Amino acid sequence: VDIALPSALPMADVLPQVLRYCATDGADGNLTAWTLARLGGQPLPLTQTLRDAGVLDGDVLELRAQREDVRPALVEDVRDAVEDSADAAGGGWTPRTTITSVLVAGATVLAVAAVFVWLRPTLLVAVDTAPLLVTVTASTAVLVAMAAWGAHFAQAWVAQVCAGVAMGWGYLVGTAYGVALELDPAVTLIIAAVAVTAVAGVARLLTESATGHLAVAVVLLVAGLAIAIAELSSVSIEQVFRVLPVLALLVSGVLPRLSLSTGGLASADYRVRHVGQMTTETLRSRYRQSNAILVGGLVGVSLVVVGTSVPLTFSDNVWDRYIALSIAIAAILRSRVYSRVQHMAPLRVAGIAVIVLQLVRLSEDVPGLRPWVVVVVLAALVLAVGVSTLSMSGITRARVKRVLNAVEFLVIVDLVVLLCGGLGVFSILGGVL
């Protein structure tokens, strides 16, 4: 509506006249608070005039409504009050809830089946080849379809769960085909890694909710190819297990810039600055994609750290065990690069998981320490909770950050030294000297 507004009156006096021409009658009976605001900007204070707010002739303003559910202070009818509270609380069973429950139940059953087959790989050999291949392929296709269905008719997290389970079945598809063709285990690993990436890629084509899954699959594909190439060549697989987690932690520092470029957020900034404007929805979509790529990359790095630290922890080589412990500490300290929970959690969970594996290995080597492991864990929990609850000023936090930066530097130096020892660099230098 194109109307002329007085610029010398307070906004509180102007709004009633604007409402006469522009506002629609509320149909739900809720009280509505109205305010004027610049298009896409903050609401204008009601005590200011248009002139004081800097509104010029020809500026576009929007009339915003904020509905408030005002309830009486005293209850006159208990039944009506309970019904109103129940309606406001939500949680009713709807057709969308039915779709969600069916998809989650199906994904859970298939996930349990995949874990069972993974724990007992002999099942891939004991069953007839043709029915097995048809079963695993069909299950993977159904899960991908469930992910697309969940994204459109349920919720995003349902699609993400289905896509994750589909990736697990994609691994079983690659493994089943490798076993059926009697291929080398390294070649089977390559096929499985490619199958996982292909499943994640198809899921991403069907729904944006699988963007992070594709990032995870790409990281795991690179790690799987490195392990498979080492098995096919003369390179020791233990050397790959030592180098991979270190490289993964280094890559974690590059992931933010990579995700901004791949997700389109960096190009959005260039477009807005030099080409033209961009809709808010487009910007939000690019942000979601960039964030999903970052989270997926960090999850993939964390999986590589945990997966390679398991053989290092239970290795007979002393260097390997210390390398795994240093990797765990470095992962926890490296997570401080980020500030959001979803970005920090993967690396910290991976570091804690490796430390738990170290305690398990220690309890196996020294049975007398098993009762004390629980005491050490409880003491660490109490210490962590106590330190976290301390209120620190900005100066104190800055000092703690500097100390942790120094500790991280020392851990990285220690990790490099241990890596050289595990790779046999010191033995080679000792033989030369």
Secondary structure, 3 states (H helix, E strand, C coil): CCCCCCCCCEHHHHHHHHHHHHCCCCCCCCEEEEEEEECCCCECCCCCECCCCCCCCCCCEEEEEEEECCCCCCCCCHHHHHHHHHHHHCCCCCHHHHHHHHHHHHHHHHHHHHHHHHHCCCHHHHCCHHHHHHHHHHHHHHHHHHHHHHHHHCCHHHHHHHHHHHHHHHHHHHHHHHHHCCCCHHHHHHHHHHHHHHHHHHHHHHCHHHHHHHHHHHHHHHHHHHHHHHHHCCCCHHHHHHHHHHHHHHHHCCHHHHHHHHHCHHHHHHHHHHHCCCCHHHHHHHHHHHHHHHHHHHHHHHHHHHHHHHHHHCCCCHHHHHHHHHHHHHHHHHHHHCCCHHHHHHHHHHHHHHHHHHHHHHHHHCHHHHHHHHHHHHHHHHHHHHHHHCCCCHHHHHHHHHHHHHHHHHHHHHHHHHHHHHHCHHHHHHHHC
